[in-house]
């Protein structure tokens, strides 16, 4: 019975899982932000390129 209590008191595994979930959430947020930023940046460069072509 004491062994069971020690297992349930040990929170190192739970902490590691929580850190893993936080890291995964940050990774998903970063990937979605970079994807959106990349699309917007690509549209901006295409617009600038089109305007430079018209000016020539």
Predicted model as a PDB file, atoms N, CA, C, CB and O in Angstrom, pLDDT in the B-factor column:
MODEL        1                                                                  
ATOM      1  N   UNK A   1       0.818  -1.192   0.000  1.00 68.00           N  
ATOM      2  CA  UNK A   1       0.000   0.000   0.000  1.00 68.00           C  
ATOM      3  C   UNK A   1       0.868   1.265   0.000  1.00 68.00           C  
ATOM      4  CB  UNK A   1      -0.934  -0.007   1.206  1.00 68.00           C  
ATOM      5  O   UNK A   1       0.530   2.269  -0.628  1.00 68.00           O  
ATOM      6  N   UNK A   2       1.977   1.192   0.711  1.00 72.00           N  
ATOM      7  CA  UNK A   2       2.864   2.355   0.759  1.00 72.00           C  
ATOM      8  C   UNK A   2       3.496   2.612  -0.608  1.00 72.00           C  
ATOM      9  CB  UNK A   2       3.960   2.153   1.820  1.00 72.00           C  
ATOM     10  O   UNK A   2       3.739   3.758  -0.986  1.00 72.00           O  
ATOM     11  N   UNK A   3       3.756   1.537  -1.337  1.00 68.00           N  
ATOM     12  CA  UNK A   3       4.306   1.715  -2.679  1.00 68.00           C  
ATOM     13  C   UNK A   3       3.325   2.444  -3.585  1.00 68.00           C  
ATOM     14  CB  UNK A   3       4.672   0.365  -3.286  1.00 68.00           C  
ATOM     15  O   UNK A   3       3.726   3.278  -4.396  1.00 68.00           O  
ATOM     16  N   UNK A   4       2.066   2.137  -3.452  1.00 64.00           N  
ATOM     17  CA  UNK A   4       1.043   2.826  -4.255  1.00 64.00           C  
ATOM     18  C   UNK A   4       0.999   4.304  -3.893  1.00 64.00           C  
ATOM     19  CB  UNK A   4      -0.352   2.182  -4.043  1.00 64.00           C  
ATOM     20  O   UNK A   4       0.865   5.150  -4.777  1.00 64.00           O  
ATOM     21  N   UNK A   5       1.107   4.620  -2.635  1.00 69.00           N  
ATOM     22  CA  UNK A   5       1.097   6.022  -2.201  1.00 69.00           C  
ATOM     23  C   UNK A   5       2.299   6.767  -2.763  1.00 69.00           C  
ATOM     24  CB  UNK A   5       1.090   6.116  -0.663  1.00 69.00           C  
ATOM     25  O   UNK A   5       2.176   7.919  -3.179  1.00 69.00           O  
ATOM     26  N   UNK A   6       3.467   6.114  -2.780  1.00 65.00           N  
ATOM     27  CA  UNK A   6       4.664   6.745  -3.326  1.00 65.00           C  
ATOM     28  C   UNK A   6       4.491   7.032  -4.814  1.00 65.00           C  
ATOM     29  CB  UNK A   6       5.893   5.855  -3.095  1.00 65.00           C  
ATOM     30  O   UNK A   6       4.906   8.083  -5.303  1.00 65.00           O  
ATOM     31  N   UNK A   7       3.886   6.106  -5.520  1.00 60.00           N  
ATOM     32  CA  UNK A   7       3.680   6.287  -6.958  1.00 60.00           C  
ATOM     33  C   UNK A   7       2.761   7.473  -7.220  1.00 60.00           C  
ATOM     34  CB  UNK A   7       3.095   5.010  -7.588  1.00 60.00           C  
ATOM     35  O   UNK A   7       3.026   8.281  -8.110  1.00 60.00           O  
ATOM     36  N   UNK A   8       1.687   7.580  -6.456  1.00 63.00           N  
ATOM     37  CA  UNK A   8       0.738   8.676  -6.677  1.00 63.00           C  
ATOM     38  C   UNK A   8       1.270  10.012  -6.179  1.00 63.00           C  
ATOM     39  CB  UNK A   8      -0.580   8.370  -5.992  1.00 63.00           C  
ATOM     40  O   UNK A   8       0.856  11.061  -6.674  1.00 63.00           O  
ATOM     41  N   UNK A   9       2.184   9.994  -5.203  1.00 67.00           N  
ATOM     42  CA  UNK A   9       2.784  11.236  -4.715  1.00 67.00           C  
ATOM     43  C   UNK A   9       3.847  11.756  -5.664  1.00 67.00           C  
ATOM     44  CB  UNK A   9       3.386  11.026  -3.336  1.00 67.00           C  
ATOM     45  O   UNK A   9       4.093  12.961  -5.714  1.00 67.00           O  
ATOM     46  N   UNK A  10       4.479  10.871  -6.417  1.00 63.00           N  
ATOM     47  CA  UNK A  10       5.538  11.255  -7.331  1.00 63.00           C  
ATOM     48  C   UNK A  10       4.939  12.048  -8.490  1.00 63.00           C  
ATOM     49  CB  UNK A  10       6.300  10.009  -7.848  1.00 63.00           C  
ATOM     50  O   UNK A  10       4.154  11.514  -9.273  1.00 63.00           O  
ATOM     51  N   UNK A  11       5.306  13.304  -8.594  1.00 64.00           N  
ATOM     52  CA  UNK A  11       4.719  14.162  -9.636  1.00 64.00           C  
ATOM     53  C   UNK A  11       5.698  14.464 -10.761  1.00 64.00           C  
ATOM     54  CB  UNK A  11       4.236  15.466  -9.026  1.00 64.00           C  
ATOM     55  O   UNK A  11       5.397  15.284 -11.628  1.00 64.00           O  
ATOM     56  N   UNK A  12       6.869  13.819 -10.769  1.00 66.00           N  
ATOM     57  CA  UNK A  12       7.854  14.093 -11.819  1.00 66.00           C  
ATOM     58  C   UNK A  12       7.322  13.713 -13.198  1.00 66.00           C  
ATOM     59  CB  UNK A  12       9.154  13.339 -11.537  1.00 66.00           C  
ATOM     60  O   UNK A  12       7.543  14.434 -14.171  1.00 66.00           O  
ATOM     61  N   UNK A  13       6.626  12.587 -13.281  1.00 67.00           N  
ATOM     62  CA  UNK A  13       6.077  12.163 -14.570  1.00 67.00           C  
ATOM     63  C   UNK A  13       5.008  13.118 -15.067  1.00 67.00           C  
ATOM     64  CB  UNK A  13       5.503  10.763 -14.463  1.00 67.00           C  
ATOM     65  O   UNK A  13       4.954  13.437 -16.255  1.00 67.00           O  
ATOM     66  N   UNK A  14       4.160  13.574 -14.160  1.00 70.00           N  
ATOM     67  CA  UNK A  14       3.103  14.509 -14.544  1.00 70.00           C  
ATOM     68  C   UNK A  14       3.706  15.836 -15.000  1.00 70.00           C  
ATOM     69  CB  UNK A  14       2.129  14.740 -13.369  1.00 70.00           C  
ATOM     70  O   UNK A  14       3.220  16.443 -15.955  1.00 70.00           O  
ATOM     71  N   UNK A  15       4.748  16.281 -14.331  1.00 79.00           N  
ATOM     72  CA  UNK A  15       5.392  17.532 -14.709  1.00 79.00           C  
ATOM     73  C   UNK A  15       6.020  17.416 -16.092  1.00 79.00           C  
ATOM     74  CB  UNK A  15       6.453  17.924 -13.674  1.00 79.00           C  
ATOM     75  O   UNK A  15       5.926  18.343 -16.896  1.00 79.00           O  
ATOM     76  N   UNK A  16       6.651  16.299 -16.371  1.00 80.00           N  
ATOM     77  CA  UNK A  16       7.263  16.097 -17.687  1.00 80.00           C  
ATOM     78  C   UNK A  16       6.200  16.100 -18.777  1.00 80.00           C  
ATOM     79  CB  UNK A  16       8.055  14.779 -17.721  1.00 80.00           C  
ATOM     80  O   UNK A  16       6.414  16.665 -19.850  1.00 80.00           O  
ATOM     81  N   UNK A  17       5.075  15.483 -18.516  1.00 85.00           N  
ATOM     82  CA  UNK A  17       3.985  15.469 -19.490  1.00 85.00           C  
ATOM     83  C   UNK A  17       3.445  16.874 -19.717  1.00 85.00           C  
ATOM     84  CB  UNK A  17       2.859  14.539 -19.024  1.00 85.00           C  
ATOM     85  O   UNK A  17       3.156  17.257 -20.851  1.00 85.00           O  
ATOM     86  N   UNK A  18       3.309  17.638 -18.644  1.00 88.00           N  
ATOM     87  CA  UNK A  18       2.822  19.011 -18.773  1.00 88.00           C  
ATOM     88  C   UNK A  18       3.778  19.849 -19.607  1.00 88.00           C  
ATOM     89  CB  UNK A  18       2.632  19.646 -17.393  1.00 88.00           C  
ATOM     90  O   UNK A  18       3.348  20.613 -20.471  1.00 88.00           O  
ATOM     91  N   UNK A  19       5.092  19.707 -19.348  1.00 90.00           N  
ATOM     92  CA  UNK A  19       6.066  20.447 -20.151  1.00 90.00           C  
ATOM     93  C   UNK A  19       6.012  20.018 -21.607  1.00 90.00           C  
ATOM     94  CB  UNK A  19       7.478  20.247 -19.600  1.00 90.00           C  
ATOM     95  O   UNK A  19       6.160  20.853 -22.499  1.00 90.00           O  
ATOM     96  N   UNK A  20       5.805  18.757 -21.860  1.00 90.00           N  
ATOM     97  CA  UNK A  20       5.685  18.277 -23.230  1.00 90.00           C  
ATOM     98  C   UNK A  20       4.470  18.863 -23.933  1.00 90.00           C  
ATOM     99  CB  UNK A  20       5.609  16.768 -23.248  1.00 90.00           C  
ATOM    100  O   UNK A  20       4.546  19.247 -25.100  1.00 90.00           O  
ATOM    101  N   UNK A  21       3.355  18.929 -23.223  1.00 93.00           N  
ATOM    102  CA  UNK A  21       2.143  19.517 -23.804  1.00 93.00           C  
ATOM    103  C   UNK A  21       2.322  21.003 -24.077  1.00 93.00           C  
ATOM    104  CB  UNK A  21       0.948  19.299 -22.876  1.00 93.00           C  
ATOM    105  O   UNK A  21       1.866  21.506 -25.104  1.00 93.00           O  
ATOM    106  N   UNK A  22       2.981  21.708 -23.167  1.00 95.00           N  
ATOM    107  CA  UNK A  22       3.237  23.140 -23.377  1.00 95.00           C  
ATOM    108  C   UNK A  22       4.138  23.345 -24.586  1.00 95.00           C  
ATOM    109  CB  UNK A  22       3.880  23.772 -22.121  1.00 95.00           C  
ATOM    110  O   UNK A  22       3.888  24.233 -25.401  1.00 95.00           O  
ATOM    111  N   UNK A  23       5.185  22.531 -24.711  1.00 96.00           N  
ATOM    112  CA  UNK A  23       6.088  22.637 -25.858  1.00 96.00           C  
ATOM    113  C   UNK A  23       5.353  22.351 -27.164  1.00 96.00           C  
ATOM    114  CB  UNK A  23       7.270  21.673 -25.699  1.00 96.00           C  
ATOM    115  O   UNK A  23       5.586  23.025 -28.167  1.00 96.00           O  
ATOM    116  N   UNK A  24       4.470  21.360 -27.156  1.00 96.00           N  
ATOM    117  CA  UNK A  24       3.699  21.046 -28.357  1.00 96.00           C  
ATOM    118  C   UNK A  24       2.763  22.189 -28.734  1.00 96.00           C  
ATOM    119  CB  UNK A  24       2.897  19.764 -28.151  1.00 96.00           C  
ATOM    120  O   UNK A  24       2.615  22.510 -29.913  1.00 96.00           O  
ATOM    121  N   UNK A  25       2.137  22.797 -27.746  1.00 97.00           N  
ATOM    122  CA  UNK A  25       1.245  23.930 -28.003  1.00 97.00           C  
ATOM    123  C   UNK A  25       2.019  25.112 -28.580  1.00 97.00           C  
ATOM    124  CB  UNK A  25       0.524  24.351 -26.711  1.00 97.00           C  
ATOM    125  O   UNK A  25       1.556  25.763 -29.517  1.00 97.00           O  
ATOM    126  N   UNK A  26       3.183  25.387 -28.029  1.00 97.00           N  
ATOM    127  CA  UNK A  26       4.011  26.474 -28.551  1.00 97.00           C  
ATOM    128  C   UNK A  26       4.447  26.180 -29.977  1.00 97.00           C  
ATOM    129  CB  UNK A  26       5.240  26.695 -27.658  1.00 97.00           C  
ATOM    130  O   UNK A  26       4.476  27.083 -30.813  1.00 97.00           O  
ATOM    131  N   UNK A  27       4.786  24.929 -30.266  1.00 97.00           N  
ATOM    132  CA  UNK A  27       5.198  24.557 -31.615  1.00 97.00           C  
ATOM    133  C   UNK A  27       4.064  24.737 -32.619  1.00 97.00           C  
ATOM    134  CB  UNK A  27       5.686  23.115 -31.636  1.00 97.00           C  
ATOM    135  O   UNK A  27       4.285  25.236 -33.722  1.00 97.00           O  
ATOM    136  N   UNK A  28       2.860  24.336 -32.245  1.00 97.00           N  
ATOM    137  CA  UNK A  28       1.702  24.498 -33.143  1.00 97.00           C  
ATOM    138  C   UNK A  28       1.426  25.973 -33.391  1.00 97.00           C  
ATOM    139  CB  UNK A  28       0.445  23.815 -32.548  1.00 97.00           C  
ATOM    140  O   UNK A  28       1.149  26.373 -34.522  1.00 97.00           O  
ATOM    141  N   UNK A  29       1.500  26.786 -32.338  1.00 96.00           N  
ATOM    142  CA  UNK A  29       1.268  28.220 -32.494  1.00 96.00           C  
ATOM    143  C   UNK A  29       2.334  28.849 -33.379  1.00 96.00           C  
ATOM    144  CB  UNK A  29       1.243  28.911 -31.127  1.00 96.00           C  
ATOM    145  O   UNK A  29       2.019  29.686 -34.225  1.00 96.00           O  
ATOM    146  N   UNK A  30       3.583  28.460 -33.198  1.00 96.00           N  
ATOM    147  CA  UNK A  30       4.668  29.015 -34.004  1.00 96.00           C  
ATOM    148  C   UNK A  30       4.527  28.613 -35.469  1.00 96.00           C  
ATOM    149  CB  UNK A  30       6.024  28.555 -33.461  1.00 96.00           C  
ATOM    150  O   UNK A  30       4.744  29.434 -36.359  1.00 96.00           O  
ATOM    151  N   UNK A  31       4.167  27.364 -35.725  1.00 96.00           N  
ATOM    152  CA  UNK A  31       4.008  26.907 -37.103  1.00 96.00           C  
ATOM    153  C   UNK A  31       2.873  27.640 -37.799  1.00 96.00           C  
ATOM    154  CB  UNK A  31       3.757  25.405 -37.140  1.00 96.00           C  
ATOM    155  O   UNK A  31       3.011  28.037 -38.955  1.00 96.00           O  
ATOM    156  N   UNK A  32       1.755  27.823 -37.111  1.00 94.00           N  
ATOM    157  CA  UNK A  32       0.632  28.519 -37.742  1.00 94.00           C  
ATOM    158  C   UNK A  32       0.958  29.991 -37.960  1.00 94.00           C  
ATOM    159  CB  UNK A  32      -0.634  28.382 -36.887  1.00 94.00           C  
ATOM    160  O   UNK A  32       0.573  30.562 -38.980  1.00 94.00           O  
ATOM    161  N   UNK A  33       1.665  30.613 -37.015  1.00 94.00           N  
ATOM    162  CA  UNK A  33       2.036  32.020 -37.181  1.00 94.00           C  
ATOM    163  C   UNK A  33       3.017  32.186 -38.334  1.00 94.00           C  
ATOM    164  CB  UNK A  33       2.646  32.575 -35.884  1.00 94.00           C  
ATOM    165  O   UNK A  33       2.891  33.120 -39.125  1.00 94.00           O  
ATOM    166  N   UNK A  34       3.990  31.290 -38.434  1.00 94.00           N  
ATOM    167  CA  UNK A  34       4.970  31.388 -39.523  1.00 94.00           C  
ATOM    168  C   UNK A  34       4.328  31.114 -40.872  1.00 94.00           C  
ATOM    169  CB  UNK A  34       6.125  30.413 -39.291  1.00 94.00           C  
ATOM    170  O   UNK A  34       4.714  31.716 -41.875  1.00 94.00           O  
ATOM    171  N   UNK A  35       3.373  30.232 -40.910  1.00 92.00           N  
ATOM    172  CA  UNK A  35       2.685  29.938 -42.157  1.00 92.00           C  
ATOM    173  C   UNK A  35       1.917  31.162 -42.644  1.00 92.00           C  
ATOM    174  CB  UNK A  35       1.738  28.746 -41.980  1.00 92.00           C  
ATOM    175  O   UNK A  35       1.989  31.530 -43.816  1.00 92.00           O  
ATOM    176  N   UNK A  36       1.187  31.780 -41.735  1.00 90.00           N  
ATOM    177  CA  UNK A  36       0.426  32.986 -42.091  1.00 90.00           C  
ATOM    178  C   UNK A  36       1.359  34.116 -42.489  1.00 90.00           C  
ATOM    179  CB  UNK A  36      -0.466  33.429 -40.921  1.00 90.00           C  
ATOM    180  O   UNK A  36       1.110  34.820 -43.468  1.00 90.00           O  
ATOM    181  N   UNK A  37       2.430  34.289 -41.732  1.00 92.00           N  
ATOM    182  CA  UNK A  37       3.393  35.340 -42.045  1.00 92.00           C  
ATOM    183  C   UNK A  37       4.039  35.093 -43.401  1.00 92.00           C  
ATOM    184  CB  UNK A  37       4.467  35.427 -40.955  1.00 92.00           C  
ATOM    185  O   UNK A  37       4.247  36.031 -44.170  1.00 92.00           O  
ATOM    186  N   UNK A  38       4.355  33.840 -43.700  1.00 90.00           N  
ATOM    187  CA  UNK A  38       4.968  33.503 -44.986  1.00 90.00           C  
ATOM    188  C   UNK A  38       4.050  33.823 -46.157  1.00 90.00           C  
ATOM    189  CB  UNK A  38       5.341  32.032 -45.017  1.00 90.00           C  
ATOM    190  O   UNK A  38       4.498  34.339 -47.180  1.00 90.00           O  
ATOM    191  N   UNK A  39       2.777  33.520 -46.008  1.00 89.00           N  
ATOM    192  CA  UNK A  39       1.823  33.824 -47.078  1.00 89.00           C  
ATOM    193  C   UNK A  39       1.699  35.325 -47.286  1.00 89.00           C  
ATOM    194  CB  UNK A  39       0.449  33.223 -46.761  1.00 89.00           C  
ATOM    195  O   UNK A  39       1.681  35.801 -48.422  1.00 89.00           O  
ATOM    196  N   UNK A  40       1.612  36.072 -46.186  1.00 91.00           N  
ATOM    197  CA  UNK A  40       1.497  37.532 -46.294  1.00 91.00           C  
ATOM    198  C   UNK A  40       2.767  38.139 -46.877  1.00 91.00           C  
ATOM    199  CB  UNK A  40       1.204  38.151 -44.918  1.00 91.00           C  
ATOM    200  O   UNK A  40       2.697  39.065 -47.686  1.00 91.00           O  
ATOM    201  N   UNK A  41       3.913  37.630 -46.478  1.00 92.00           N  
ATOM    202  CA  UNK A  41       5.181  38.134 -46.990  1.00 92.00           C  
ATOM    203  C   UNK A  41       5.322  37.823 -48.471  1.00 92.00           C  
ATOM    204  CB  UNK A  41       6.354  37.536 -46.209  1.00 92.00           C  
ATOM    205  O   UNK A  41       5.815  38.654 -49.234  1.00 92.00           O  
ATOM    206  N   UNK A  42       4.898  36.648 -48.881  1.00 91.00           N  
ATOM    207  CA  UNK A  42       4.935  36.293 -50.303  1.00 91.00           C  
ATOM    208  C   UNK A  42       4.040  37.201 -51.127  1.00 91.00           C  
ATOM    209  CB  UNK A  42       4.519  34.841 -50.500  1.00 91.00           C  
ATOM    210  O   UNK A  42       4.421  37.621 -52.219  1.00 91.00           O  
ATOM    211  N   UNK A  43       2.864  37.505 -50.622  1.00 91.00           N  
ATOM    212  CA  UNK A  43       1.956  38.414 -51.335  1.00 91.00           C  
ATOM    213  C   UNK A  43       2.555  39.808 -51.436  1.00 91.00           C  
ATOM    214  CB  UNK A  43       0.591  38.479 -50.631  1.00 91.00           C  
ATOM    215  O   UNK A  43       2.414  40.473 -52.462  1.00 91.00           O  
ATOM    216  N   UNK A  44       3.215  40.251 -50.390  1.00 93.00           N  
ATOM    217  CA  UNK A  44       3.844  41.583 -50.407  1.00 93.00           C  
ATOM    218  C   UNK A  44       4.950  41.642 -51.445  1.00 93.00           C  
ATOM    219  CB  UNK A  44       4.408  41.938 -49.018  1.00 93.00           C  
ATOM    220  O   UNK A  44       5.019  42.599 -52.215  1.00 93.00           O  
ATOM    221  N   UNK A  45       5.818  40.637 -51.481  1.00 93.00           N  
ATOM    222  CA  UNK A  45       6.898  40.631 -52.467  1.00 93.00           C  
ATOM    223  C   UNK A  45       6.362  40.536 -53.884  1.00 93.00           C  
ATOM    224  CB  UNK A  45       7.851  39.480 -52.200  1.00 93.00           C  
ATOM    225  O   UNK A  45       6.908  41.164 -54.792  1.00 93.00           O  
ATOM    226  N   UNK A  46       5.299  39.759 -54.093  1.00 92.00           N  
ATOM    227  CA  UNK A  46       4.701  39.678 -55.425  1.00 92.00           C  
ATOM    228  C   UNK A  46       4.117  41.020 -55.840  1.00 92.00           C  
ATOM    229  CB  UNK A  46       3.614  38.597 -55.463  1.00 92.00           C  
ATOM    230  O   UNK A  46       4.207  41.404 -57.006  1.00 92.00           O  
ATOM    231  N   UNK A  47       3.525  41.729 -54.899  1.00 92.00           N  
ATOM    232  CA  UNK A  47       2.973  43.053 -55.189  1.00 92.00           C  
ATOM    233  C   UNK A  47       4.083  44.037 -55.548  1.00 92.00           C  
ATOM    234  CB  UNK A  47       2.170  43.577 -53.986  1.00 92.00           C  
ATOM    235  O   UNK A  47       3.958  44.791 -56.513  1.00 92.00           O  
ATOM    236  N   UNK A  48       5.146  44.030 -54.789  1.00 92.00           N  
ATOM    237  CA  UNK A  48       6.281  44.926 -55.070  1.00 92.00           C  
ATOM    238  C   UNK A  48       6.891  44.589 -56.418  1.00 92.00           C  
ATOM    239  CB  UNK A  48       7.354  44.826 -53.960  1.00 92.00           C  
ATOM    240  O   UNK A  48       7.216  45.483 -57.201  1.00 92.00           O  
ATOM    241  N   UNK A  49       7.047  43.303 -56.689  1.00 91.00           N  
ATOM    242  CA  UNK A  49       7.611  42.883 -57.965  1.00 91.00           C  
ATOM    243  C   UNK A  49       6.717  43.329 -59.131  1.00 91.00           C  
ATOM    244  CB  UNK A  49       7.798  41.356 -57.986  1.00 91.00           C  
ATOM    245  O   UNK A  49       7.210  43.797 -60.157  1.00 91.00           O  
ATOM    246  N   UNK A  50       5.417  43.178 -58.963  1.00 90.00           N  
ATOM    247  CA  UNK A  50       4.492  43.613 -60.022  1.00 90.00           C  
ATOM    248  C   UNK A  50       4.544  45.109 -60.246  1.00 90.00           C  
ATOM    249  CB  UNK A  50       3.071  43.205 -59.682  1.00 90.00           C  
ATOM    250  O   UNK A  50       4.500  45.568 -61.388  1.00 90.00           O  
ATOM    251  N   UNK A  51       4.639  45.875 -59.170  1.00 90.00           N  
ATOM    252  CA  UNK A  51       4.714  47.330 -59.312  1.00 90.00           C  
ATOM    253  C   UNK A  51       6.046  47.757 -59.961  1.00 90.00           C  
ATOM    254  CB  UNK A  51       4.550  48.008 -57.932  1.00 90.00           C  
ATOM    255  O   UNK A  51       6.077  48.727 -60.719  1.00 90.00           O  
ATOM    256  N   UNK A  52       7.125  47.051 -59.671  1.00 89.00           N  
ATOM    257  CA  UNK A  52       8.409  47.390 -60.285  1.00 89.00           C  
ATOM    258  C   UNK A  52       8.400  47.061 -61.764  1.00 89.00           C  
ATOM    259  CB  UNK A  52       9.552  46.649 -59.590  1.00 89.00           C  
ATOM    260  O   UNK A  52       9.001  47.777 -62.565  1.00 89.00           O  
ATOM    261  N   UNK A  53       7.727  45.990 -62.130  1.00 85.00           N  
ATOM    262  CA  UNK A  53       7.631  45.610 -63.546  1.00 85.00           C  
ATOM    263  C   UNK A  53       6.834  46.650 -64.313  1.00 85.00           C  
ATOM    264  CB  UNK A  53       6.981  44.218 -63.702  1.00 85.00           C  
ATOM    265  O   UNK A  53       7.184  46.987 -65.444  1.00 85.00           O  
ATOM    266  N   UNK A  54       5.779  47.158 -63.720  1.00 81.00           N  
ATOM    267  CA  UNK A  54       4.945  48.183 -64.373  1.00 81.00           C  
ATOM    268  C   UNK A  54       5.712  49.477 -64.540  1.00 81.00           C  
ATOM    269  CB  UNK A  54       3.664  48.438 -63.567  1.00 81.00           C  
ATOM    270  O   UNK A  54       5.510  50.189 -65.524  1.00 81.00           O  
ATOM    271  N   UNK A  55       6.597  49.803 -63.590  1.00 72.00           N  
ATOM    272  CA  UNK A  55       7.335  51.069 -63.627  1.00 72.00           C  
ATOM    273  C   UNK A  55       8.392  51.065 -64.731  1.00 72.00           C  
ATOM    274  CB  UNK A  55       7.999  51.337 -62.270  1.00 72.00           C  
ATOM    275  O   UNK A  55       8.801  52.133 -65.186  1.00 72.00           O  
ATOM    276  N   UNK A  56       8.833  49.906 -65.164  1.00 67.00           N  
ATOM    277  CA  UNK A  56       9.869  49.856 -66.213  1.00 67.00           C  
ATOM    278  C   UNK A  56       9.235  50.116 -67.508  1.00 67.00           C  
ATOM    279  CB  UNK A  56      10.602  48.518 -66.247  1.00 67.00           C  
ATOM    280  O   UNK A  56       9.913  50.124 -68.536  1.00 67.00           O  
TER     281      UNK A  56                                                      
ENDMDL                                                                          
END                                                                             
